[in-house]
Amino acid sequence: MNGLRSSLAAACALLIAGCEADVAPPSYGAAPDLPPPARGLLPSVKLADQADWGGRVPEVPPGYRVTAIATGLQVPRQTLVLPNGDILVAEGKGGGKAPPARPKDFIQGLLMAESTTDAQPGNRLTLLRDADGDGVYEGRSVFADGLNAPYGLALIGNRLFVANQDALVWFDYQPGQTRATAPPTLLARLPAEINHHWTKALTASQDGRFLYVGNGSNSNIGERGMAVEEERAMIWEVDAQSGASRPYATGLRNPTALAVQPGTGQLWAVVNERDELGPNLVPDYLTSVRDGAFYGWPYAYWGANPDRRVQPFREDMVRRAVKPDYALGSHTAPLGLAFSTPQIGGRFANGVFVGLHGSWNRSQPVGYKVIFVPMQDGRPSGPPVDFATGFQVGGNTLGRPVGVSIDPRGAVIIADDLANIVWRVTPAQPLAATQPALP
């Protein structure tokens, strides 16, 4: 079956390859280039062959080193560094079973399947432990299994929250615990019908009162009708005690990672934008998220730029659309977001790390790396800096970065869901930091 799928995907790729006449490099920042829409019968495709790392590791800046701290995982997506230094890894893959809305969706599904791992999803949380602080995570255990495509993770006090693809649940957590002692408790149901975008991003407010959950759209641009988009393409605010929820911000096509800015308490998100308007539209983005704001999907993009493919069209919604803060390039597919700490050091001490999973629908691939967006006075302040690269080499794809998290001791943790590895990047000469005491 896999051979047949590969043959069909290869034939489709050949059929539609080379359709892009002008593929510009990604446009980053607060004022990205927005060319005219370029619509075609099918999107262009570039699928790099999968290959093993074979002893290689991602490339990181001078003065930093990278190691694989866990291999052989089952689709690692997001990670969470616990107060004692343990790392939780959410492993899983979800999605709905709805039939394609259009013939091209069938072809697109075949092509996207070719760019993912063949590993079976773990549907579990794996805990990694470095007991002596030497950077080698010799301890590894399954904290919880039997979950339903877990993705987002957050800790508030002694409650560990997990965003499955259909529900927000929590486990009791005690410092040093290596295995959940009871089944999870349901806090809130999450939208799960069709689940075109199944990933449920998660973070907690600075005061621990609320959880924020990303619910992606059920289509690219409303092809299934807007009725199935009820409660989708938005970020929910969920009361951490009662589970009561409300829409916090809307019009975000697929908010795939959320983080709260230390000190300010401001919520930030990275968002995967719409397809099929050409290789250079529409920019995926990083943005602060305002309570009650509408960010355009599906009627507009990057502020008040209308997308009239949506019918019936609503001019009033275009006028309401808020422009995001920072473009990350079209089709780069950001899936990870984490604020830096001074312990990371150098030019990477103040800003955000973003994991770019990488394009599939572009003749010249983009993404496939972790970037750093510098910040000043709490806002993005310059062009992005490559932090971890080398995930594509010589026409081969070795890995695809997803979630990014920060160990306060001075490490950047990167989940790679193609190679099924968790990478750890540290300064070669770490700054002094307090080593958490393990129970």
Number of C-alpha atoms within 10 A of each C-alpha: 6 10 8 9 14 15 13 15 21 15 14 18 22 13 13 17 17 14 16 18 10 10 13 12 13 20 19 19 21 20 12 17 17 14 13 10 14 14 12 13 9 18 23 23 26 20 22 17 14 18 15 12 17 7 5 9 18 21 17 18 14 8 12 17 17 20 16 16 18 19 13 11 23 25 28 33 28 32 28 22 20 18 15 16 22 24 22 23 30 34 28 27 22 19 15 14 10 10 10 16 12 10 9 12 14 12 17 19 12 18 24 15 14 19 20 15 17 13 15 12 19 22 23 24 28 23 24 24 22 18 18 12 14 8 14 16 18 13 13 16 13 16 18 20 17 11 20 19 27 34 30 29 26 23 21 19 10 12 15 18 26 28 29 28 28 20 19 25 22 23 19 17 18 14 13 15 13 20 16 17 12 9 14 17 12 14 20 19 15 19 20 18 15 17 22 18 23 27 29 30 31 27 26 24 19 18 8 15 13 21 24 27 28 32 30 28 29 27 24 18 22 18 15 14 14 17 8 16 19 11 17 26 26 25 29 23 23 22 17 21 11 10 17 13 17 13 17 19 19 24 24 29 28 33 31 29 31 29 25 21 19 13 8 9 13 15 20 22 26 31 28 24 25 20 18 19 16 25 31 25 24 25 30 27 25 27 20 19 24 15 13 10 16 22 29 27 28 28 26 25 26 26 17 18 15 21 19 14 12 17 14 10 15 15 13 9 18 22 16 15 23 19 17 25 18 26 23 30 25 30 28 26 27 34 27 30 29 24 22 27 20 16 21 23 19 10 11 20 17 22 23 23 28 30 31 28 26 25 23 24 25 24 22 17 22 21 25 25 25 29 21 24 25 21 17 10 7 15 14 20 15 14 15 19 15 16 21 24 19 18 24 23 14 8 13 15 21 23 31 26 33 30 32 29 25 23 22 20 20 22 24 23 26 29 30 26 27 27 27 22 23 27 22 23 25 23 20 11 10 15 14 9 11 8 12 15 12 15 9
